[in-house]
Amino acid sequence: MENLTKLKSLSSQMFLEPAEDTGCPKLDSSNDYSGLISHAALPNGKRINLLKTLLTSACERDCYYCPFRAGRDFRRATLKPEEMARTFLTMHQSGAVEGLFLSSGIIKGGVATQDKLIATAEFLRLKLGFNGYLHLKIMPGAEFAQVERAMQLADRVSINLEAPTTQRLENLAPHKEFINELLQPLRWVNQIRNKLPAHQGWNNRWPSSVTQFVVGGAGESDLELLQTTEYLYRELRLKRTYFSPFSPIPDTPLENLAPTSPQREHRLYEASFLLRDYGFSVEELPFEESGNLPGHVDPKLAWALANLSDKPIELNQASRQELLRIPGIGPKGAMAILSARRQGRLKELKELRQIGVSPARAVPFILLNGKQLAHQLSLF
């Protein structure tokens, strides 16, 4: 019971962070584990109940936005690696949770803290026989060997960059080093995946990697965030970048800063998916003079209005890459169109509906068998 009480304290602020691929998680309040469980979607689309927690909420770093920052007056809690592993396994065996997202405040440096995270994962995997989903955080300043060991134990690893550049990080976490402490471990993750055989990873494969930015706390623009996102996708093969809208925390240096709007967060996710899944580059995205994305229209539609309004795309001749530029057509829709074209030309909108493509958003930007269809375009 004492460990469960500590766990609730440790987990209470973790829901500031998105749970895997779902955005803001829903919490389970149906049993004694209320406030501990998030309903998360894994990279393969499977939905699971996930415990998100910290080994300790004590931290020696003084990041300006963080509820766990050193010197902030609130009650801290700590679990030892074995305590954390056993408490989680009890929850798992009861059917309450299927996976674990484990992070920590930093005590005695990133290396010492990473050792404790790894010790928890090793005890859970090797002593208690847990074979389910594990997302393990990499601490700022972790060493190469620690990154490699984490990748041998986890299904996903992550380290939060927090800001897109060294200069912006100084406004959020002045005692963290952007290149050496935060970006370097992500480079090592990619290096390990490229050079070492996959069977050395957990379940014979290397884990996916992700990061997170705090949006709006450092005065950064969407352009800066997405330039770094593009680098992470192209060069380091990150699975996803998360965008956490800044929310002021009492008794922190940024407590009087205005919160970031959910709309900005939403547009950033839309743009990041264009970079990751649709073949867009940052240069093609529709930034305003401020360097931010327009709030009133999604970036794919904004691009289409500027580039396709006078040059609609013929669906019977378009490549997959061209199809992905059309609003309303995603990767699955593009593949469905290419597959249907092998059976003959597409001539009517009903044929698109029959193959699972909704043409409502696409109509203003397409030709179907040489004809442009009547439409009424709404931006909202």
C-alpha positions in Angstrom: 0.0 0.0 0.0 2.9 2.4 0.8 4.4 1.8 -2.6 1.1 2.4 -4.3 0.7 5.7 -2.5 4.1 6.7 -3.6 3.3 5.6 -7.2 0.2 7.8 -7.3 2.3 10.7 -6.2 5.0 10.0 -8.8 2.4 9.6 -11.6 0.3 12.6 -10.8 2.3 15.0 -13.1 3.3 12.5 -15.7 0.0 13.0 -17.6 1.4 16.3 -18.8 3.2 14.1 -21.3 1.2 12.5 -24.2 0.8 8.7 -23.9 2.4 7.2 -27.0 0.3 8.1 -30.1 -2.9 9.3 -28.5 -2.3 12.9 -27.5 -3.9 13.6 -24.1 -4.6 10.2 -22.4 -7.8 9.3 -20.6 -7.4 8.2 -17.1 -8.9 5.1 -15.5 -10.8 5.9 -12.3 -12.6 2.5 -11.9 -10.4 1.0 -9.2 -7.6 1.6 -6.6 -5.3 2.5 -9.5 -7.3 5.6 -10.4 -5.0 8.4 -11.7 -2.3 5.9 -12.7 -3.5 4.4 -16.0 -3.6 6.0 -19.4 -5.3 4.4 -22.4 -2.6 4.5 -25.0 -2.1 3.5 -28.7 1.1 1.7 -29.6 3.0 2.2 -32.9 1.3 -0.9 -34.3 -2.1 0.5 -33.6 -2.9 -1.8 -30.7 -4.5 -0.1 -27.7 -3.3 -0.9 -24.2 -3.5 0.4 -20.6 -0.2 2.0 -19.7 1.2 2.9 -16.4 3.1 6.2 -16.8 5.3 7.1 -13.8 8.7 8.2 -12.4 11.2 6.5 -10.3 11.5 9.7 -8.3 9.9 13.2 -8.5 13.0 14.7 -6.8 15.3 16.5 -9.3 18.5 18.5 -9.1 17.8 20.3 -12.4 15.9 23.7 -12.4 14.1 23.7 -15.7 12.0 26.8 -15.8 8.7 25.1 -16.9 8.9 21.9 -14.9 6.8 20.9 -11.9 9.6 18.8 -10.6 12.3 21.5 -10.8 14.8 21.8 -7.9 13.7 24.1 -5.2 10.0 24.0 -5.9 8.0 23.4 -2.8 6.0 20.2 -3.0 6.2 16.7 -1.5 8.6 14.4 -3.4 8.4 10.6 -3.6 10.9 7.9 -4.7 10.7 4.2 -5.4 13.8 1.9 -5.6 14.2 -0.1 -8.9 13.0 -3.3 -7.3 10.1 -1.6 -5.6 9.0 0.0 -8.9 9.3 -3.3 -10.8 7.3 -5.3 -8.2 4.6 -2.7 -7.8 4.1 -2.5 -11.6 4.1 -6.3 -11.9 1.3 -6.5 -9.2 -0.7 -4.0 -11.3 0.0 -6.0 -14.5 -1.0 -9.4 -12.9 -4.2 -7.9 -11.7 -5.1 -6.9 -15.3 -5.0 -3.2 -14.6 -2.1 -2.4 -17.0 -0.3 -4.1 -19.9 2.7 -1.8 -20.3 5.0 0.6 -18.5 6.3 4.1 -19.4 9.1 4.8 -17.0 10.9 8.1 -16.5 12.6 9.9 -13.6 13.7 13.1 -12.1 17.5 13.5 -12.1 19.5 12.8 -8.9 23.3 12.6 -8.8 23.5 13.2 -12.5 22.0 11.6 -15.6 24.4 8.7 -15.6 23.5 7.6 -12.1 19.8 8.1 -12.8 20.0 6.1 -16.0 21.6 3.2 -14.1 18.5 3.1 -11.9 16.1 3.1 -14.8 18.1 0.3 -16.4 18.2 -1.6 -13.1 14.4 -1.4 -13.0 14.0 -2.7 -16.5 16.5 -5.5 -15.9 14.7 -6.6 -12.7 11.4 -6.5 -14.5 12.5 -8.3 -17.6 15.1 -10.8 -16.2 14.0 -11.4 -12.6 10.2 -11.1 -12.9 9.8 -12.3 -16.5 7.8 -9.4 -17.8 7.7 -9.6 -21.6 5.1 -6.8 -22.3 5.5 -3.3 -23.5 8.1 -1.0 -22.0 8.9 2.6 -22.9 12.2 3.6 -21.2 13.4 7.2 -20.9 17.0 8.1 -21.6 18.3 10.7 -19.2 20.2 13.8 -20.2 23.9 13.0 -20.3 23.5 9.2 -20.5 26.5 7.3 -21.8 26.6 5.3 -25.0 26.7 1.9 -23.2 23.6 2.9 -21.2 21.7 3.9 -24.3 22.6 0.5 -25.9 21.5 -1.4 -22.8 18.2 0.5 -22.6 17.7 -0.5 -26.3 18.2 -4.1 -25.3 15.4 -4.0 -22.8 12.7 -1.6 -24.1 10.2 -1.5 -26.9 10.6 2.2 -27.2 13.2 4.7 -25.9 13.0 8.5 -25.8 14.7 11.6 -24.6 12.9 15.0 -24.6 14.7 17.7 -26.6 12.2 20.2 -25.1 13.3 22.9 -27.5 14.3 23.0 -31.2 17.7 24.7 -30.8 20.4 25.4 -28.2 19.4 29.0 -28.0 15.7 28.2 -27.3 16.6 25.5 -24.7 18.4 28.2 -22.7 14.9 29.9 -22.2 13.5 26.6 -20.8 16.3 24.7 -19.2 19.5 26.8 -19.0 21.5 24.1 -17.4 20.9 21.4 -20.0 23.1 21.0 -23.1 21.1 20.6 -26.3 23.8 18.9 -28.4 25.8 16.8 -25.9 23.1 15.9 -23.4 19.9 15.6 -25.4 20.6 15.2 -29.1 23.6 13.0 -28.8 21.7 10.1 -27.3 19.2 10.2 -30.1 22.1 10.0 -32.6 23.5 7.0 -30.7 20.1 5.3 -30.9 20.2 5.6 -34.7 23.9 4.6 -34.8 23.2 1.4 -32.9 20.2 0.5 -35.1 22.4 1.0 -38.2 25.5 -0.8 -37.1 24.4 -3.6 -34.7 22.3 -6.6 -35.6 18.6 -6.3 -34.7 18.6 -9.6 -32.8 20.6 -7.8 -30.0 17.5 -5.7 -29.3 14.5 -6.7 -27.2 12.5 -9.5 -28.9 15.0 -9.5 -31.7 14.4 -5.9 -32.8 15.7 -2.5 -31.9 13.2 -0.2 -30.2 11.5 2.8 -31.9 12.6 6.2 -30.7 10.6 9.4 -30.1 11.1 12.9 -28.5 9.0 15.7 -27.2 9.0 19.5 -27.5 7.5 22.0 -25.0 5.6 24.3 -27.4 5.3 28.0 -26.6 7.6 28.2 -23.5 10.7 29.4 -25.2 9.5 31.9 -27.8 10.2 29.4 -30.6 8.3 29.5 -33.9 6.6 26.6 -35.6 9.2 26.8 -38.3 12.0 26.2 -35.8 10.2 23.2 -34.3 9.4 21.7 -37.7 13.0 22.2 -39.0 14.3 20.1 -36.1 11.4 17.6 -36.6 12.4 17.2 -40.2 16.0 16.5 -39.3 14.9 13.9 -36.7 12.7 12.1 -39.1 15.1 12.2 -42.1 18.4 11.7 -40.4 17.7 9.9 -37.1 14.6 8.0 -38.1 12.5 8.9 -35.1 9.1 7.3 -35.0 7.4 10.5 -33.9 7.9 13.9 -32.4 5.4 15.0 -29.7 4.3 18.5 -29.1 3.3 19.4 -25.5 1.6 22.8 -25.3 3.2 24.9 -22.5 1.0 25.2 -19.5 2.2 27.5 -16.6 3.0 25.8 -13.3 2.8 27.8 -10.1 6.0 28.5 -8.3 8.2 28.3 -11.5 9.9 31.1 -13.4 7.4 30.8 -16.2 4.3 30.8 -14.1 3.0 34.1 -15.6 3.5 33.1 -19.2 0.3 32.5 -21.2 -0.5 28.9 -22.0 -0.2 27.6 -25.5 -3.4 27.1 -27.4 -4.5 23.5 -28.3 -5.0 24.8 -31.9 -1.3 25.4 -32.3 -0.5 22.0 -31.0 -3.0 20.5 -33.5 -1.5 22.3 -36.4 2.0 21.2 -35.5 0.9 17.6 -35.4 -0.7 17.9 -38.8 2.5 19.4 -40.3 4.7 16.8 -38.7 2.7 14.1 -40.3 3.1 15.8 -43.6 6.8 15.6 -43.1 6.8 12.0 -41.9 4.2 10.3 -44.0 3.3 12.5 -47.0 6.7 13.5 -48.5 6.5 17.2 -47.7 9.5 19.3 -46.9 9.6 22.2 -44.4 10.1 24.6 -47.3 6.7 23.6 -48.7 4.8 24.2 -45.6 2.6 27.4 -45.4 4.2 29.5 -42.7 3.1 33.1 -41.9 5.6 35.9 -41.5 5.8 35.1 -37.8 7.2 31.7 -38.7 4.0 30.0 -37.4 1.5 27.9 -39.2 -1.8 29.5 -40.0 -4.3 28.7 -37.3 -7.5 28.9 -39.4 -6.7 26.2 -41.9 -4.8 22.9 -41.9 -1.4 23.0 -43.6 -2.2 20.4 -46.3 -5.2 22.3 -47.4 -3.3 25.6 -47.3 -0.7 24.1 -49.6 -3.3 22.8 -51.9 -5.1 26.1 -52.2 -1.8 27.8 -53.2 -0.6 25.0 -55.5 -3.5 22.9 -56.9 -6.4 25.3 -57.2 -5.4 26.2 -60.8 -3.6 22.9 -61.5 -5.9 20.0 -60.3 -4.5 16.5 -60.4 -5.9 13.8 -62.6 -6.5 10.8 -60.4 -6.0 8.3 -63.2 -2.5 9.5 -63.9 -1.2 10.7 -60.6 1.7 9.0 -58.8 1.4 8.0 -55.2 3.4 11.1 -54.2 1.0 13.3 -56.1 -2.0 11.6 -54.6 -0.7 12.2 -51.1 -0.6 16.0 -51.8 -4.4 16.0 -52.3 -6.5 17.0 -49.2 -8.6 14.1 -48.0 -6.3 11.4 -49.5 -3.9 9.7 -47.1 -1.5 6.8 -47.5 -4.3 4.2 -47.4 -6.4 6.2 -49.8 -3.5 6.6 -52.2 -2.9 2.9 -52.3 -6.6 2.2 -52.8 -6.7 4.5 -55.8 -3.5 2.9 -57.3 -5.0 -0.5 -56.8 -8.4 0.4 -58.3 -6.6 1.9 -61.4 -5.2 -1.5 -62.3 -8.8 -2.6 -62.9 -9.7 0.3 -65.1 -10.1 4.1 -65.2 -11.9 5.9 -62.4 -14.8 7.9 -63.8 -17.2 8.8 -61.0 -17.1 9.9 -57.4 -19.1 6.9 -56.3 -16.1 4.7 -57.4 -13.9 6.6 -54.9 -16.4 6.0 -52.1 -16.6 2.3 -53.0 -12.9 1.9 -52.4 -13.0 3.8 -49.1 -11.9 7.2 -50.3 -14.1 10.1 -49.2 -13.9 12.7 -52.0 -15.4 15.7 -50.1 -12.1 17.5 -49.4 -10.4 16.3 -52.6 -13.0 17.4 -55.1 -11.7 21.0 -55.6 -8.2 19.8 -56.4 -8.8 16.8 -58.7 -9.7 15.8 -62.2 -11.6 12.5 -62.7 -11.3 11.1 -66.2 -10.4 14.5 -67.4 -13.2 16.4 -65.8 -13.2 18.8 -62.8 -16.3 18.3 -60.6 -18.5 21.0 -59.1 -17.6 21.8 -55.6 -18.1 24.2 -52.7 -15.0 24.6 -50.7 -15.1 25.4 -47.0 -12.0 26.2 -45.0 -13.7 25.4 -41.7 
